[in-house]
C-alpha cells in the first residue's frame, strides 16, 4: 500500500492540525465561568435573537426589570437631596405633563445663562477657509459643494 499524499490532502491535514493548536489558547475564563455567564444571560433575557433584539427587548413581560445603571453610586443621600432641592428651586424638575416649571412659567424664573458663541473674527475666518476649500454649497444645489461640482478648481484634500 502506497502512502503518497496529494498536495491537497497535505494542505488539508496541515490546516486541521494548525487550527487545533490554536484552539487551546487561554481565554482567561474556565469552562464553568463561561457556562455560568451563558446561563445568567439566558435567565436575564440578554441572549440576542436573529433579529438583533434580545429576548428581554422582544418580551419585556417575561423578565424582571433590568437593574438601573448606578451612575450615582458614589453620591451620598445628602448630595442627592441637595441636587433635587436645587432643581426644584430652579424649576428644572419634570412635571406630570413632561415639561419643567421653567418651560411652563418662564417669567417666574431667572433666564438661563447664555453660552458664549464664536466671535465675529472666528466666524469670518471659518467662512474664508470654506470658500478657499470649496466647502460652500454650489449655486442652486442643496447637496453639492463647489468642490464636488468643480473639483479641478480646488486644491486636493
Phi and psi in radians as a Rosetta constraint file:
Dihedral C 1 N 2 CA 2 C 2 CIRCULARHARMONIC -1.605 0.35
Dihedral N 2 CA 2 C 2 N 3 CIRCULARHARMONIC 2.432 0.35
Dihedral C 2 N 3 CA 3 C 3 CIRCULARHARMONIC -1.889 0.35
Dihedral N 3 CA 3 C 3 N 4 CIRCULARHARMONIC 0.793 0.35
Dihedral C 3 N 4 CA 4 C 4 CIRCULARHARMONIC -1.543 0.35
Dihedral N 4 CA 4 C 4 N 5 CIRCULARHARMONIC 2.064 0.35
Dihedral C 4 N 5 CA 5 C 5 CIRCULARHARMONIC -1.676 0.35
Dihedral N 5 CA 5 C 5 N 6 CIRCULARHARMONIC 2.468 0.35
Dihedral C 5 N 6 CA 6 C 6 CIRCULARHARMONIC -1.324 0.35
Dihedral N 6 CA 6 C 6 N 7 CIRCULARHARMONIC 2.758 0.35
Dihedral C 6 N 7 CA 7 C 7 CIRCULARHARMONIC -1.010 0.35
Dihedral N 7 CA 7 C 7 N 8 CIRCULARHARMONIC -0.607 0.35
Dihedral C 7 N 8 CA 8 C 8 CIRCULARHARMONIC -1.150 0.35
Dihedral N 8 CA 8 C 8 N 9 CIRCULARHARMONIC -0.756 0.35
Dihedral C 8 N 9 CA 9 C 9 CIRCULARHARMONIC -1.154 0.35
Dihedral N 9 CA 9 C 9 N 10 CIRCULARHARMONIC -0.667 0.35
Dihedral C 9 N 10 CA 10 C 10 CIRCULARHARMONIC -1.119 0.35
Dihedral N 10 CA 10 C 10 N 11 CIRCULARHARMONIC -0.750 0.35
Dihedral C 10 N 11 CA 11 C 11 CIRCULARHARMONIC -1.130 0.35
Dihedral N 11 CA 11 C 11 N 12 CIRCULARHARMONIC -0.685 0.35
Dihedral C 11 N 12 CA 12 C 12 CIRCULARHARMONIC -1.127 0.35
Dihedral N 12 CA 12 C 12 N 13 CIRCULARHARMONIC -0.771 0.35
Dihedral C 12 N 13 CA 13 C 13 CIRCULARHARMONIC -1.135 0.35
Dihedral N 13 CA 13 C 13 N 14 CIRCULARHARMONIC -0.736 0.35
Dihedral C 13 N 14 CA 14 C 14 CIRCULARHARMONIC -1.110 0.35
Dihedral N 14 CA 14 C 14 N 15 CIRCULARHARMONIC -0.681 0.35
Dihedral C 14 N 15 CA 15 C 15 CIRCULARHARMONIC -1.134 0.35
Dihedral N 15 CA 15 C 15 N 16 CIRCULARHARMONIC -0.779 0.35
Dihedral C 15 N 16 CA 16 C 16 CIRCULARHARMONIC -1.113 0.35
Dihedral N 16 CA 16 C 16 N 17 CIRCULARHARMONIC -0.722 0.35
Dihedral C 16 N 17 CA 17 C 17 CIRCULARHARMONIC -1.189 0.35
Dihedral N 17 CA 17 C 17 N 18 CIRCULARHARMONIC -0.629 0.35
Dihedral C 17 N 18 CA 18 C 18 CIRCULARHARMONIC -1.186 0.35
Dihedral N 18 CA 18 C 18 N 19 CIRCULARHARMONIC -0.684 0.35
Dihedral C 18 N 19 CA 19 C 19 CIRCULARHARMONIC -1.240 0.35
Dihedral N 19 CA 19 C 19 N 20 CIRCULARHARMONIC -0.586 0.35
Dihedral C 19 N 20 CA 20 C 20 CIRCULARHARMONIC -1.241 0.35
Dihedral N 20 CA 20 C 20 N 21 CIRCULARHARMONIC -0.508 0.35
Dihedral C 20 N 21 CA 21 C 21 CIRCULARHARMONIC -1.174 0.35
Dihedral N 21 CA 21 C 21 N 22 CIRCULARHARMONIC -0.654 0.35
Dihedral C 21 N 22 CA 22 C 22 CIRCULARHARMONIC -1.425 0.35
Dihedral N 22 CA 22 C 22 N 23 CIRCULARHARMONIC -0.277 0.35
Dihedral C 22 N 23 CA 23 C 23 CIRCULARHARMONIC -1.201 0.35
Dihedral N 23 CA 23 C 23 N 24 CIRCULARHARMONIC -0.356 0.35
Dihedral C 23 N 24 CA 24 C 24 CIRCULARHARMONIC -1.610 0.35
Dihedral N 24 CA 24 C 24 N 25 CIRCULARHARMONIC 0.215 0.35
Dihedral C 24 N 25 CA 25 C 25 CIRCULARHARMONIC -1.184 0.35
Dihedral N 25 CA 25 C 25 N 26 CIRCULARHARMONIC 2.596 0.35
Dihedral C 25 N 26 CA 26 C 26 CIRCULARHARMONIC -1.420 0.35
Dihedral N 26 CA 26 C 26 N 27 CIRCULARHARMONIC 2.179 0.35
Dihedral C 26 N 27 CA 27 C 27 CIRCULARHARMONIC -1.676 0.35
Dihedral N 27 CA 27 C 27 N 28 CIRCULARHARMONIC -0.114 0.35
Dihedral C 27 N 28 CA 28 C 28 CIRCULARHARMONIC 1.648 0.35
Dihedral N 28 CA 28 C 28 N 29 CIRCULARHARMONIC -0.229 0.35
Dihedral C 28 N 29 CA 29 C 29 CIRCULARHARMONIC -2.083 0.35
Dihedral N 29 CA 29 C 29 N 30 CIRCULARHARMONIC 2.553 0.35
Dihedral C 29 N 30 CA 30 C 30 CIRCULARHARMONIC -1.451 0.35
Dihedral N 30 CA 30 C 30 N 31 CIRCULARHARMONIC 2.925 0.35
Dihedral C 30 N 31 CA 31 C 31 CIRCULARHARMONIC -1.053 0.35
Dihedral N 31 CA 31 C 31 N 32 CIRCULARHARMONIC -0.702 0.35
Dihedral C 31 N 32 CA 32 C 32 CIRCULARHARMONIC -1.149 0.35
Dihedral N 32 CA 32 C 32 N 33 CIRCULARHARMONIC -0.659 0.35
Dihedral C 32 N 33 CA 33 C 33 CIRCULARHARMONIC -1.141 0.35
Dihedral N 33 CA 33 C 33 N 34 CIRCULARHARMONIC -0.760 0.35
Dihedral C 33 N 34 CA 34 C 34 CIRCULARHARMONIC -1.122 0.35
Dihedral N 34 CA 34 C 34 N 35 CIRCULARHARMONIC -0.736 0.35
Dihedral C 34 N 35 CA 35 C 35 CIRCULARHARMONIC -1.100 0.35
Dihedral N 35 CA 35 C 35 N 36 CIRCULARHARMONIC -0.733 0.35
Dihedral C 35 N 36 CA 36 C 36 CIRCULARHARMONIC -1.139 0.35
Dihedral N 36 CA 36 C 36 N 37 CIRCULARHARMONIC -0.705 0.35
Dihedral C 36 N 37 CA 37 C 37 CIRCULARHARMONIC -1.122 0.35
Dihedral N 37 CA 37 C 37 N 38 CIRCULARHARMONIC -0.709 0.35
Dihedral C 37 N 38 CA 38 C 38 CIRCULARHARMONIC -1.132 0.35
Dihedral N 38 CA 38 C 38 N 39 CIRCULARHARMONIC -0.779 0.35
Dihedral C 38 N 39 CA 39 C 39 CIRCULARHARMONIC -1.110 0.35
Dihedral N 39 CA 39 C 39 N 40 CIRCULARHARMONIC -0.672 0.35
Dihedral C 39 N 40 CA 40 C 40 CIRCULARHARMONIC -1.138 0.35
Dihedral N 40 CA 40 C 40 N 41 CIRCULARHARMONIC -0.692 0.35
Dihedral C 40 N 41 CA 41 C 41 CIRCULARHARMONIC -1.148 0.35
Dihedral N 41 CA 41 C 41 N 42 CIRCULARHARMONIC -0.681 0.35
Dihedral C 41 N 42 CA 42 C 42 CIRCULARHARMONIC -1.139 0.35
Dihedral N 42 CA 42 C 42 N 43 CIRCULARHARMONIC -0.787 0.35
Dihedral C 42 N 43 CA 43 C 43 CIRCULARHARMONIC -1.098 0.35
Dihedral N 43 CA 43 C 43 N 44 CIRCULARHARMONIC -0.646 0.35
Dihedral C 43 N 44 CA 44 C 44 CIRCULARHARMONIC -1.534 0.35
Dihedral N 44 CA 44 C 44 N 45 CIRCULARHARMONIC -0.102 0.35
Dihedral C 44 N 45 CA 45 C 45 CIRCULARHARMONIC 1.373 0.35
Dihedral N 45 CA 45 C 45 N 46 CIRCULARHARMONIC 0.444 0.35
Dihedral C 45 N 46 CA 46 C 46 CIRCULARHARMONIC -1.686 0.35
Dihedral N 46 CA 46 C 46 N 47 CIRCULARHARMONIC 0.188 0.35
Dihedral C 46 N 47 CA 47 C 47 CIRCULARHARMONIC -1.461 0.35
Dihedral N 47 CA 47 C 47 N 48 CIRCULARHARMONIC 2.295 0.35
Dihedral C 47 N 48 CA 48 C 48 CIRCULARHARMONIC -1.317 0.35
Dihedral N 48 CA 48 C 48 N 49 CIRCULARHARMONIC 2.457 0.35
Dihedral C 48 N 49 CA 49 C 49 CIRCULARHARMONIC -1.710 0.35
Dihedral N 49 CA 49 C 49 N 50 CIRCULARHARMONIC -3.120 0.35
Dihedral C 49 N 50 CA 50 C 50 CIRCULARHARMONIC -1.160 0.35
Dihedral N 50 CA 50 C 50 N 51 CIRCULARHARMONIC -0.366 0.35
Dihedral C 50 N 51 CA 51 C 51 CIRCULARHARMONIC -1.690 0.35
Dihedral N 51 CA 51 C 51 N 52 CIRCULARHARMONIC 0.380 0.35
Dihedral C 51 N 52 CA 52 C 52 CIRCULARHARMONIC 1.111 0.35
Dihedral N 52 CA 52 C 52 N 53 CIRCULARHARMONIC 0.447 0.35
Dihedral C 52 N 53 CA 53 C 53 CIRCULARHARMONIC -2.107 0.35
Dihedral N 53 CA 53 C 53 N 54 CIRCULARHARMONIC 2.597 0.35
Dihedral C 53 N 54 CA 54 C 54 CIRCULARHARMONIC -1.451 0.35
Dihedral N 54 CA 54 C 54 N 55 CIRCULARHARMONIC 2.855 0.35
Dihedral C 54 N 55 CA 55 C 55 CIRCULARHARMONIC -1.024 0.35
Dihedral N 55 CA 55 C 55 N 56 CIRCULARHARMONIC -0.677 0.35
Dihedral C 55 N 56 CA 56 C 56 CIRCULARHARMONIC -1.081 0.35
Dihedral N 56 CA 56 C 56 N 57 CIRCULARHARMONIC -0.679 0.35
Dihedral C 56 N 57 CA 57 C 57 CIRCULARHARMONIC -1.253 0.35
Dihedral N 57 CA 57 C 57 N 58 CIRCULARHARMONIC -0.622 0.35
Dihedral C 57 N 58 CA 58 C 58 CIRCULARHARMONIC -1.356 0.35
Dihedral N 58 CA 58 C 58 N 59 CIRCULARHARMONIC -0.660 0.35
Dihedral C 58 N 59 CA 59 C 59 CIRCULARHARMONIC -2.279 0.35
Dihedral N 59 CA 59 C 59 N 60 CIRCULARHARMONIC 1.277 0.35
Dihedral C 59 N 60 CA 60 C 60 CIRCULARHARMONIC -1.128 0.35
Dihedral N 60 CA 60 C 60 N 61 CIRCULARHARMONIC -0.422 0.35
Dihedral C 60 N 61 CA 61 C 61 CIRCULARHARMONIC -1.248 0.35
Dihedral N 61 CA 61 C 61 N 62 CIRCULARHARMONIC -0.325 0.35
Dihedral C 61 N 62 CA 62 C 62 CIRCULARHARMONIC -1.415 0.35
Dihedral N 62 CA 62 C 62 N 63 CIRCULARHARMONIC -0.266 0.35
Dihedral C 62 N 63 CA 63 C 63 CIRCULARHARMONIC -2.174 0.35
Dihedral N 63 CA 63 C 63 N 64 CIRCULARHARMONIC 2.602 0.35
Dihedral C 63 N 64 CA 64 C 64 CIRCULARHARMONIC -1.169 0.35
Dihedral N 64 CA 64 C 64 N 65 CIRCULARHARMONIC 2.796 0.35
Dihedral C 64 N 65 CA 65 C 65 CIRCULARHARMONIC -1.019 0.35
Dihedral N 65 CA 65 C 65 N 66 CIRCULARHARMONIC 2.438 0.35
Dihedral C 65 N 66 CA 66 C 66 CIRCULARHARMONIC -1.184 0.35
Dihedral N 66 CA 66 C 66 N 67 CIRCULARHARMONIC 2.463 0.35
Dihedral C 66 N 67 CA 67 C 67 CIRCULARHARMONIC -1.097 0.35
Dihedral N 67 CA 67 C 67 N 68 CIRCULARHARMONIC 2.413 0.35
Dihedral C 67 N 68 CA 68 C 68 CIRCULARHARMONIC -1.187 0.35
Dihedral N 68 CA 68 C 68 N 69 CIRCULARHARMONIC 2.517 0.35
Dihedral C 68 N 69 CA 69 C 69 CIRCULARHARMONIC -1.179 0.35
Dihedral N 69 CA 69 C 69 N 70 CIRCULARHARMONIC 2.296 0.35
Dihedral C 69 N 70 CA 70 C 70 CIRCULARHARMONIC -1.660 0.35
Dihedral N 70 CA 70 C 70 N 71 CIRCULARHARMONIC 1.259 0.35
Dihedral C 70 N 71 CA 71 C 71 CIRCULARHARMONIC -1.293 0.35
Dihedral N 71 CA 71 C 71 N 72 CIRCULARHARMONIC -0.341 0.35
Dihedral C 71 N 72 CA 72 C 72 CIRCULARHARMONIC -1.682 0.35
Dihedral N 72 CA 72 C 72 N 73 CIRCULARHARMONIC 0.287 0.35
Dihedral C 72 N 73 CA 73 C 73 CIRCULARHARMONIC -1.059 0.35
Dihedral N 73 CA 73 C 73 N 74 CIRCULARHARMONIC -0.525 0.35
Dihedral C 73 N 74 CA 74 C 74 CIRCULARHARMONIC -1.565 0.35
Dihedral N 74 CA 74 C 74 N 75 CIRCULARHARMONIC -0.010 0.35
Dihedral C 74 N 75 CA 75 C 75 CIRCULARHARMONIC -1.683 0.35
Dihedral N 75 CA 75 C 75 N 76 CIRCULARHARMONIC 2.565 0.35
Dihedral C 75 N 76 CA 76 C 76 CIRCULARHARMONIC -1.537 0.35
Dihedral N 76 CA 76 C 76 N 77 CIRCULARHARMONIC 2.938 0.35
Dihedral C 76 N 77 CA 77 C 77 CIRCULARHARMONIC -1.061 0.35
Dihedral N 77 CA 77 C 77 N 78 CIRCULARHARMONIC -0.724 0.35
Dihedral C 77 N 78 CA 78 C 78 CIRCULARHARMONIC -1.166 0.35
Dihedral N 78 CA 78 C 78 N 79 CIRCULARHARMONIC -0.609 0.35
Dihedral C 78 N 79 CA 79 C 79 CIRCULARHARMONIC -1.150 0.35
Dihedral N 79 CA 79 C 79 N 80 CIRCULARHARMONIC -0.732 0.35
Dihedral C 79 N 80 CA 80 C 80 CIRCULARHARMONIC -1.143 0.35
Dihedral N 80 CA 80 C 80 N 81 CIRCULARHARMONIC -0.735 0.35
Dihedral C 80 N 81 CA 81 C 81 CIRCULARHARMONIC -1.089 0.35
Dihedral N 81 CA 81 C 81 N 82 CIRCULARHARMONIC -0.736 0.35
Dihedral C 81 N 82 CA 82 C 82 CIRCULARHARMONIC -1.110 0.35
Dihedral N 82 CA 82 C 82 N 83 CIRCULARHARMONIC -0.714 0.35
Dihedral C 82 N 83 CA 83 C 83 CIRCULARHARMONIC -1.155 0.35
Dihedral N 83 CA 83 C 83 N 84 CIRCULARHARMONIC -0.686 0.35
Dihedral C 83 N 84 CA 84 C 84 CIRCULARHARMONIC -1.133 0.35
Dihedral N 84 CA 84 C 84 N 85 CIRCULARHARMONIC -0.795 0.35
Dihedral C 84 N 85 CA 85 C 85 CIRCULARHARMONIC -1.093 0.35
Dihedral N 85 CA 85 C 85 N 86 CIRCULARHARMONIC -0.676 0.35
Dihedral C 85 N 86 CA 86 C 86 CIRCULARHARMONIC -1.134 0.35
Dihedral N 86 CA 86 C 86 N 87 CIRCULARHARMONIC -0.680 0.35
Dihedral C 86 N 87 CA 87 C 87 CIRCULARHARMONIC -1.154 0.35
Dihedral N 87 CA 87 C 87 N 88 CIRCULARHARMONIC -0.683 0.35
Dihedral C 87 N 88 CA 88 C 88 CIRCULARHARMONIC -1.128 0.35
Dihedral N 88 CA 88 C 88 N 89 CIRCULARHARMONIC -0.791 0.35
Dihedral C 88 N 89 CA 89 C 89 CIRCULARHARMONIC -1.069 0.35
Dihedral N 89 CA 89 C 89 N 90 CIRCULARHARMONIC -0.671 0.35
Dihedral C 89 N 90 CA 90 C 90 CIRCULARHARMONIC -1.491 0.35
Dihedral N 90 CA 90 C 90 N 91 CIRCULARHARMONIC -0.099 0.35
Dihedral C 90 N 91 CA 91 C 91 CIRCULARHARMONIC 1.359 0.35
Dihedral N 91 CA 91 C 91 N 92 CIRCULARHARMONIC 0.426 0.35
Dihedral C 91 N 92 CA 92 C 92 CIRCULARHARMONIC -1.725 0.35
Dihedral N 92 CA 92 C 92 N 93 CIRCULARHARMONIC 0.086 0.35
Dihedral C 92 N 93 CA 93 C 93 CIRCULARHARMONIC -1.425 0.35
Dihedral N 93 CA 93 C 93 N 94 CIRCULARHARMONIC 2.409 0.35
Dihedral C 93 N 94 CA 94 C 94 CIRCULARHARMONIC -1.292 0.35
Dihedral N 94 CA 94 C 94 N 95 CIRCULARHARMONIC 2.398 0.35
Dihedral C 94 N 95 CA 95 C 95 CIRCULARHARMONIC -1.616 0.35
Dihedral N 95 CA 95 C 95 N 96 CIRCULARHARMONIC 3.122 0.35
Dihedral C 95 N 96 CA 96 C 96 CIRCULARHARMONIC -1.117 0.35
Dihedral N 96 CA 96 C 96 N 97 CIRCULARHARMONIC -0.466 0.35
Dihedral C 96 N 97 CA 97 C 97 CIRCULARHARMONIC -1.481 0.35
Dihedral N 97 CA 97 C 97 N 98 CIRCULARHARMONIC 0.021 0.35
Dihedral C 97 N 98 CA 98 C 98 CIRCULARHARMONIC 1.573 0.35
Dihedral N 98 CA 98 C 98 N 99 CIRCULARHARMONIC 0.017 0.35
Dihedral C 98 N 99 CA 99 C 99 CIRCULARHARMONIC -1.865 0.35
Dihedral N 99 CA 99 C 99 N 100 CIRCULARHARMONIC 2.737 0.35
Dihedral C 99 N 100 CA 100 C 100 CIRCULARHARMONIC -1.566 0.35
Dihedral N 100 CA 100 C 100 N 101 CIRCULARHARMONIC 2.841 0.35
Dihedral C 100 N 101 CA 101 C 101 CIRCULARHARMONIC -1.086 0.35
Dihedral N 101 CA 101 C 101 N 102 CIRCULARHARMONIC -0.600 0.35
Dihedral C 101 N 102 CA 102 C 102 CIRCULARHARMONIC -1.078 0.35
Dihedral N 102 CA 102 C 102 N 103 CIRCULARHARMONIC -0.665 0.35
Dihedral C 102 N 103 CA 103 C 103 CIRCULARHARMONIC -1.278 0.35
Dihedral N 103 CA 103 C 103 N 104 CIRCULARHARMONIC -0.624 0.35
Dihedral C 103 N 104 CA 104 C 104 CIRCULARHARMONIC -1.356 0.35
Dihedral N 104 CA 104 C 104 N 105 CIRCULARHARMONIC -0.655 0.35
Dihedral C 104 N 105 CA 105 C 105 CIRCULARHARMONIC -2.290 0.35
Dihedral N 105 CA 105 C 105 N 106 CIRCULARHARMONIC 1.271 0.35
Dihedral C 105 N 106 CA 106 C 106 CIRCULARHARMONIC -1.134 0.35
Dihedral N 106 CA 106 C 106 N 107 CIRCULARHARMONIC -0.422 0.35
Dihedral C 106 N 107 CA 107 C 107 CIRCULARHARMONIC -1.248 0.35
Dihedral N 107 CA 107 C 107 N 108 CIRCULARHARMONIC -0.309 0.35
Dihedral C 107 N 108 CA 108 C 108 CIRCULARHARMONIC -1.447 0.35
Dihedral N 108 CA 108 C 108 N 109 CIRCULARHARMONIC -0.229 0.35
Dihedral C 108 N 109 CA 109 C 109 CIRCULARHARMONIC -2.157 0.35
Dihedral N 109 CA 109 C 109 N 110 CIRCULARHARMONIC 2.672 0.35
Dihedral C 109 N 110 CA 110 C 110 CIRCULARHARMONIC -1.194 0.35
Dihedral N 110 CA 110 C 110 N 111 CIRCULARHARMONIC 2.674 0.35
Dihedral C 110 N 111 CA 111 C 111 CIRCULARHARMONIC -1.153 0.35
Dihedral N 111 CA 111 C 111 N 112 CIRCULARHARMONIC 2.508 0.35
Dihedral C 111 N 112 CA 112 C 112 CIRCULARHARMONIC -1.179 0.35
Dihedral N 112 CA 112 C 112 N 113 CIRCULARHARMONIC 2.502 0.35
Dihedral C 112 N 113 CA 113 C 113 CIRCULARHARMONIC -1.100 0.35
Dihedral N 113 CA 113 C 113 N 114 CIRCULARHARMONIC 2.392 0.35
Dihedral C 113 N 114 CA 114 C 114 CIRCULARHARMONIC -1.355 0.35
Dihedral N 114 CA 114 C 114 N 115 CIRCULARHARMONIC 2.428 0.35
Dihedral C 114 N 115 CA 115 C 115 CIRCULARHARMONIC -1.515 0.35
Dihedral N 115 CA 115 C 115 N 116 CIRCULARHARMONIC 2.266 0.35
Dihedral C 115 N 116 CA 116 C 116 CIRCULARHARMONIC -1.170 0.35
Dihedral N 116 CA 116 C 116 N 117 CIRCULARHARMONIC 2.314 0.35
Dihedral C 116 N 117 CA 117 C 117 CIRCULARHARMONIC -1.686 0.35
Dihedral N 117 CA 117 C 117 N 118 CIRCULARHARMONIC -2.676 0.35
Dihedral C 117 N 118 CA 118 C 118 CIRCULARHARMONIC -1.485 0.35
Dihedral N 118 CA 118 C 118 N 119 CIRCULARHARMONIC 2.662 0.35
Dihedral C 118 N 119 CA 119 C 119 CIRCULARHARMONIC -1.354 0.35
Dihedral N 119 CA 119 C 119 N 120 CIRCULARHARMONIC 2.874 0.35
Dihedral C 119 N 120 CA 120 C 120 CIRCULARHARMONIC -1.037 0.35
Dihedral N 120 CA 120 C 120 N 121 CIRCULARHARMONIC -0.704 0.35
Dihedral C 120 N 121 CA 121 C 121 CIRCULARHARMONIC -1.116 0.35
Dihedral N 121 CA 121 C 121 N 122 CIRCULARHARMONIC -0.693 0.35
Dihedral C 121 N 122 CA 122 C 122 CIRCULARHARMONIC -1.136 0.35
Dihedral N 122 CA 122 C 122 N 123 CIRCULARHARMONIC -0.716 0.35
Dihedral C 122 N 123 CA 123 C 123 CIRCULARHARMONIC -1.147 0.35
Dihedral N 123 CA 123 C 123 N 124 CIRCULARHARMONIC -0.746 0.35
Dihedral C 123 N 124 CA 124 C 124 CIRCULARHARMONIC -1.113 0.35
Dihedral N 124 CA 124 C 124 N 125 CIRCULARHARMONIC -0.672 0.35
Dihedral C 124 N 125 CA 125 C 125 CIRCULARHARMONIC -1.151 0.35
Dihedral N 125 CA 125 C 125 N 126 CIRCULARHARMONIC -0.712 0.35
Dihedral C 125 N 126 CA 126 C 126 CIRCULARHARMONIC -1.121 0.35
Dihedral N 126 CA 126 C 126 N 127 CIRCULARHARMONIC -0.720 0.35
Dihedral C 126 N 127 CA 127 C 127 CIRCULARHARMONIC -1.100 0.35
Dihedral N 127 CA 127 C 127 N 128 CIRCULARHARMONIC -0.778 0.35
Dihedral C 127 N 128 CA 128 C 128 CIRCULARHARMONIC -1.081 0.35
Dihedral N 128 CA 128 C 128 N 129 CIRCULARHARMONIC -0.704 0.35
Dihedral C 128 N 129 CA 129 C 129 CIRCULARHARMONIC -1.152 0.35
Dihedral N 129 CA 129 C 129 N 130 CIRCULARHARMONIC -0.720 0.35
Dihedral C 129 N 130 CA 130 C 130 CIRCULARHARMONIC -1.111 0.35
Dihedral N 130 CA 130 C 130 N 131 CIRCULARHARMONIC -0.699 0.35
Dihedral C 130 N 131 CA 131 C 131 CIRCULARHARMONIC -1.147 0.35
Dihedral N 131 CA 131 C 131 N 132 CIRCULARHARMONIC -0.771 0.35
Dihedral C 131 N 132 CA 132 C 132 CIRCULARHARMONIC -1.085 0.35
Dihedral N 132 CA 132 C 132 N 133 CIRCULARHARMONIC -0.689 0.35
Dihedral C 132 N 133 CA 133 C 133 CIRCULARHARMONIC -1.504 0.35
Dihedral N 133 CA 133 C 133 N 134 CIRCULARHARMONIC -0.115 0.35
Dihedral C 133 N 134 CA 134 C 134 CIRCULARHARMONIC 1.370 0.35
Dihedral N 134 CA 134 C 134 N 135 CIRCULARHARMONIC 0.428 0.35
Dihedral C 134 N 135 CA 135 C 135 CIRCULARHARMONIC -1.582 0.35
Dihedral N 135 CA 135 C 135 N 136 CIRCULARHARMONIC 0.205 0.35
Dihedral C 135 N 136 CA 136 C 136 CIRCULARHARMONIC -1.522 0.35
Dihedral N 136 CA 136 C 136 N 137 CIRCULARHARMONIC 2.626 0.35
Dihedral C 136 N 137 CA 137 C 137 CIRCULARHARMONIC -1.170 0.35
Dihedral N 137 CA 137 C 137 N 138 CIRCULARHARMONIC 2.458 0.35
Dihedral C 137 N 138 CA 138 C 138 CIRCULARHARMONIC -1.227 0.35
Dihedral N 138 CA 138 C 138 N 139 CIRCULARHARMONIC 2.654 0.35
Dihedral C 138 N 139 CA 139 C 139 CIRCULARHARMONIC -1.021 0.35
Dihedral N 139 CA 139 C 139 N 140 CIRCULARHARMONIC 2.227 0.35
Dihedral C 139 N 140 CA 140 C 140 CIRCULARHARMONIC 1.302 0.35
Dihedral N 140 CA 140 C 140 N 141 CIRCULARHARMONIC 0.037 0.35
Dihedral C 140 N 141 CA 141 C 141 CIRCULARHARMONIC -1.892 0.35
Dihedral N 141 CA 141 C 141 N 142 CIRCULARHARMONIC 2.414 0.35
Dihedral C 141 N 142 CA 142 C 142 CIRCULARHARMONIC -1.647 0.35
Dihedral N 142 CA 142 C 142 N 143 CIRCULARHARMONIC -0.538 0.35
Dihedral C 142 N 143 CA 143 C 143 CIRCULARHARMONIC -2.056 0.35
Dihedral N 143 CA 143 C 143 N 144 CIRCULARHARMONIC 0.023 0.35
Dihedral C 143 N 144 CA 144 C 144 CIRCULARHARMONIC -2.026 0.35
Dihedral N 144 CA 144 C 144 N 145 CIRCULARHARMONIC 2.284 0.35
Dihedral C 144 N 145 CA 145 C 145 CIRCULARHARMONIC -1.533 0.35
Dihedral N 145 CA 145 C 145 N 146 CIRCULARHARMONIC 2.912 0.35
Dihedral C 145 N 146 CA 146 C 146 CIRCULARHARMONIC -1.075 0.35
Dihedral N 146 CA 146 C 146 N 147 CIRCULARHARMONIC -0.637 0.35
Dihedral C 146 N 147 CA 147 C 147 CIRCULARHARMONIC -1.075 0.35
Dihedral N 147 CA 147 C 147 N 148 CIRCULARHARMONIC -0.680 0.35
Dihedral C 147 N 148 CA 148 C 148 CIRCULARHARMONIC -1.263 0.35
Dihedral N 148 CA 148 C 148 N 149 CIRCULARHARMONIC -0.593 0.35
Dihedral C 148 N 149 CA 149 C 149 CIRCULARHARMONIC -1.394 0.35
Dihedral N 149 CA 149 C 149 N 150 CIRCULARHARMONIC -0.657 0.35
Dihedral C 149 N 150 CA 150 C 150 CIRCULARHARMONIC -2.220 0.35
Dihedral N 150 CA 150 C 150 N 151 CIRCULARHARMONIC 1.254 0.35
Dihedral C 150 N 151 CA 151 C 151 CIRCULARHARMONIC -1.132 0.35
Dihedral N 151 CA 151 C 151 N 152 CIRCULARHARMONIC -0.456 0.35
Dihedral C 151 N 152 CA 152 C 152 CIRCULARHARMONIC -1.322 0.35
Dihedral N 152 CA 152 C 152 N 153 CIRCULARHARMONIC -0.248 0.35
Dihedral C 152 N 153 CA 153 C 153 CIRCULARHARMONIC -1.578 0.35
Dihedral N 153 CA 153 C 153 N 154 CIRCULARHARMONIC -0.060 0.35
Dihedral C 153 N 154 CA 154 C 154 CIRCULARHARMONIC -2.190 0.35
Dihedral N 154 CA 154 C 154 N 155 CIRCULARHARMONIC 2.612 0.35
Dihedral C 154 N 155 CA 155 C 155 CIRCULARHARMONIC -1.177 0.35
Dihedral N 155 CA 155 C 155 N 156 CIRCULARHARMONIC 2.595 0.35
Dihedral C 155 N 156 CA 156 C 156 CIRCULARHARMONIC -1.159 0.35
Dihedral N 156 CA 156 C 156 N 157 CIRCULARHARMONIC 2.600 0.35
